Amino acid sequence: MSQVFLDESVSGNSLVGHQIESYNDFVENRIQRILNDVGEVEPELPGGEELVIKLGDVEIEDPMMKEADGSMTHLTPAESRRRDLTYSSRIRVTMTPIFEGRRQEPEVVTIGKIPVMVGSDLCPTSDMDREELIENDEDPGDTGGYFIINGTEKVLVSMEEMANNKPIYQHDDDQQVCRINSESDGYVQRHQLKRKNGVVNINFANVKKVPTVVIMRALGLETDKEIVEAVGEDYEGEVYLNIYDTEVDTPEDAIDYIGRSSGINQDREERVKEILDEYLLPHIGQEDDVRMDKAQYLGRLVKNTIALGKGDIQEDDMDHYRNKRLLLAGDLLEMQFRSVFLGKWGFVARMKYNFQKSAKRGRIPSLQSTVVADTLSKQIMSAMATGNWVGGRSGVSQRLDRGNRVKTLSHLRNVVSPLSSERQHFEARELHPTHWGRLGPIKTPEGMNIGLRKHLALSADVSSGLTEDERNSLKEELEQELEN
């Protein structure tokens, strides 16, 4: 059985196939999805003229390098290693300016480079047979699944994270806690509900220690009866305790309460509503027409948090692998790309700034001249080189261990917990029954990192989850079941 699995000549077999598939999905689908989320860029022009730049299709070229004479030649992994180059590809985007309502000629713009994973669909070695690989100075037995940054082989280590869009209920000393990472199109917002002395507060984004019933009222549950029904009449007394503790009677009062507690002084109502739409449970939606759905969902979270404190339900096991997910190479690159593209001083912000600066001089520049391609390339390559990732993660990108073949494969199948090695975390470090067949029970370092740095079991594979169509189909089936 294991011999067949390890025979990579058999179609579909690969010890690092999950990483390659994740990367392929990133370059083929997720980059385009991020640009579709942005849709268009609207720089401000002097004189009040209107300009909209629509972002279109993404094209990722084959790995290329620029020679000293200015010519462009194809790049291979072996050439990158020999010449200390970065194995990367240019990203080109079709942009269409619309000036004063008139559509102009589309322009294909280079927005930067991304590193190419060896063995991925972008890598020419993926289509070579054994003889061609040898001719190109490549090892026919090399599995790929890593990157080459400035001539150094780098691997993106799989990161263990709590499952998104799934509430986890636990006791924490004298309080009960509900945690949920709400994810929508790659954007993750962490939420935490805490029940102490009967009152359930919520933390998310810039909203800290606000009673959850206040959020529910701001979302549109105007009466006490509606809030009680959303939580459940079984805990009516607990709900009224939360309601009377706040002295907030109307949605307008609730919005004002949230604004004051979050330090919002200007345009308070507008900004609070923006926070509720954009950052509160984004997996349910980010439009104002789903506010009532969010209020009802919060009611269920409050109900279960109270039930945990009453002993009516059992707490969840955080270390059970059904409550965890692995962030693979594609997921990690998507997080970094999204941050660099949409960040405060990221690609879009710099493009707007450069366009406005040129327009003030009395000329409308070409789109390519306003794009600083190095912005995207440098920040992504810097993260790959240092291992420092968005979200405060460190050690994400590591130098590939080439001590021997077993060490290399082991490193490519490494799994790292986000927990700090300086803290005890006894339960997280222990071997859990759900690790069986998924993680190797012996392969973990001694010392501070024991139990936090793990490796996939020999015959374990990582599934990629449901597609958007599959999720929609499953959602329709569940809705029909609820109706029946």
ZITA-V877653 format. One record per pair of residues at least 12 apart in sequence whose C-alpha atoms are under 8 Angstrom apart, sorted by the first residue. I is the first residue (numbers start at 1). J is the second residue. If there is no record, write none. Layout:
i = (I,I)
j = (J,J)
//
This chain:
i = (2,5,14,15,15,15,15,16,16,16,16,16,17,18,18,18,18,18,19,19,19,19,20,20,20,20,20,20,21,22,22,22,22,22,23,23,23,23,23,24,24,24,24,25,26,26,26,26,27,30,31,31,32,32,33,34,34,35,35,36,36,38,39,39,39,40,40,40,40,41,41,41,41,41,42,43,43,43,43,44,44,45,45,45,46,46,46,49,49,50,50,50,51,51,51,51,51,52,52,52,53,53,53,53,54,54,54,54,55,55,55,55,56,56,56,56,57,57,58,58,58,58,59,59,59,60,60,60,60,61,61,61,61,62,62,62,62,62,62,63,63,63,63,63,63,63,63,63,64,64,75,76,76,76,76,77,77,77,78,78,78,80,80,80,81,81,81,81,82,83,84,84,84,84,85,85,85,85,86,86,86,86,86,87,87,87,87,87,87,88,88,88,88,89,89,89,89,90,90,90,90,90,91,91,91,91,91,92,92,92,92,92,93,93,93,93,94,94,94,94,95,95,95,95,107,109,109,109,110,110,110,111,111,111,111,112,112,112,112,112,112,113,113,113,114,114,114,115,115,115,115,116,116,117,117,117,117,117,118,118,118,118,118,119,119,119,120,120,145,146,146,149,149,149,152,153,153,154,154,154,154,154,154,155,155,155,155,155,155,156,156,156,156,156,156,157,157,157,157,157,157,157,157,157,157,157,158,158,158,158,158,158,158,158,158,159,159,159,159,159,159,159,159,160,160,160,160,160,160,160,160,161,161,161,161,161,161,162,162,162,162,162,163,163,163,163,163,164,164,164,164,164,165,165,165,165,165,166,166,166,166,167,167,167,167,168,168,168,168,168,169,169,169,169,169,170,170,170,170,171,171,171,174,175,175,175,175,175,176,176,176,176,176,176,176,177,177,177,177,177,178,178,178,178,178,179,179,179,180,182,182,182,183,183,183,184,184,184,186,186,186,187,189,189,189,189,189,189,190,190,191,191,191,191,192,193,193,193,194,195,195,195,198,198,198,198,199,199,199,199,199,200,200,200,204,204,205,206,207,207,207,208,208,210,210,211,211,212,212,213,213,213,214,214,214,214,214,214,215,215,215,215,216,216,216,216,216,217,217,217,217,218,218,218,218,218,218,219,219,219,219,219,219,220,220,220,220,221,221,221,222,222,222,223,223,224,224,227,227,228,230,230,230,230,231,231,231,231,231,232,232,235,235,238,255,255,255,255,256,256,258,259,276,277,280,281,319,319,319,320,320,321,321,326,335,336,336,336,337,337,339,340,340,340,341,346,346,347,347,347,347,350,350,351,351,351,352,354,354,355,383,384,385,393,400,410,411,413,413,414,414,414,414,415,415,415,415,416,416,416,417,417,418,419,421,421,421,422,428,428,429,429,429,430,431,437,437,437,438,438,438,438,439,439,439,439,439,440,440,440,440,440,443)
j = (459,459,143,143,409,413,461,143,144,145,412,413,145,328,461,462,463,464,145,328,329,330,117,119,120,144,145,329,120,328,329,330,331,464,117,120,329,330,331,120,121,122,330,330,330,331,333,334,60,334,58,334,57,58,185,185,338,55,56,55,56,55,54,55,56,52,53,54,55,53,54,55,348,352,352,352,353,355,356,352,356,356,359,360,356,359,360,99,100,99,100,101,97,98,99,100,101,97,98,99,95,96,97,98,95,96,97,98,93,94,95,96,93,94,95,96,93,94,91,92,93,94,91,92,93,89,90,91,92,89,90,91,92,74,89,90,122,123,124,75,76,87,88,89,90,116,122,123,88,89,87,123,124,125,136,118,138,148,136,137,138,148,150,151,148,150,151,152,151,151,149,150,151,152,148,149,150,151,115,148,149,150,151,115,116,147,148,149,150,113,114,115,116,113,114,115,116,110,111,112,113,114,110,111,112,113,114,108,109,110,111,112,108,109,110,111,106,107,108,109,107,108,109,367,367,367,368,371,368,371,373,371,372,373,376,372,373,374,375,376,377,373,376,377,377,380,381,147,148,149,381,147,148,144,145,146,147,148,144,145,146,147,148,143,144,145,144,145,412,400,412,381,384,385,399,399,400,384,385,397,398,399,400,397,398,399,400,411,412,328,329,332,396,397,398,328,329,396,397,398,411,412,413,414,415,416,326,327,328,329,396,413,414,415,416,326,327,328,396,415,416,417,418,324,325,326,327,415,416,417,418,324,325,326,327,417,418,181,318,323,324,325,181,322,323,324,325,180,181,182,183,188,180,181,182,183,283,180,181,182,323,179,180,181,301,180,315,316,318,323,304,305,308,315,316,308,315,316,317,308,309,315,196,194,195,196,197,309,194,195,196,305,306,308,309,192,193,194,195,305,192,193,194,301,305,191,192,193,192,281,282,283,281,282,283,282,283,285,331,334,335,335,204,205,279,280,281,282,204,205,203,204,205,281,204,212,302,305,305,305,306,309,238,241,242,306,211,238,241,242,245,212,242,302,279,280,279,262,258,261,262,261,262,258,261,242,246,298,302,227,242,243,243,246,248,254,257,258,254,255,258,295,294,295,296,298,299,250,251,254,295,250,251,252,253,254,255,251,276,291,292,294,295,251,291,292,295,251,292,295,249,250,251,249,250,240,243,239,299,240,295,296,299,300,296,299,300,302,303,299,303,303,306,306,268,269,272,273,268,269,272,272,291,291,294,294,427,428,432,432,434,434,435,415,390,380,389,390,376,380,390,376,379,380,376,375,376,371,372,375,376,371,372,370,371,372,370,370,371,370,397,397,397,418,412,455,455,455,456,453,454,455,456,453,454,455,456,452,453,454,452,453,452,452,448,449,452,448,451,452,450,451,452,451,451,457,459,460,456,457,460,461,454,455,456,457,460,454,455,456,457,458,455)
//
